[in-house]
């Protein structure tokens, strides 16, 4: 079995389409604004797709259920970038909703920042920090998998 893509079921398809195309700057490979499905080239083996939530709800028989409720996030899209700070400058300039500014996580070995798409989906951008900055616990854990 191979993971083909991550499909976000979105309420505002057009706003999300523009966000991933114009703000995140992923290239659409199928679909367009005004439709209800789109694929994006995420520059990796796994792609990103958008699908109008009401179409999927109709298909799987959940249209009559409540659409959402306040809760902790159930998913996050993770994008690795060359430089978190440089990427944030561009994302801000293109109107991204940054919810947590850039910070190092020596316990994870990465620098991260968080934003949300127009449907509220959580997105992490990250880049590695130098191995010397990792916590001793992370270095030890990393040695197990080397």
Order of alpha helices (4+ residues) and beta strands (2+ residues): beta-alpha-beta-beta-beta-alpha-beta-alpha-beta-beta-beta-alpha
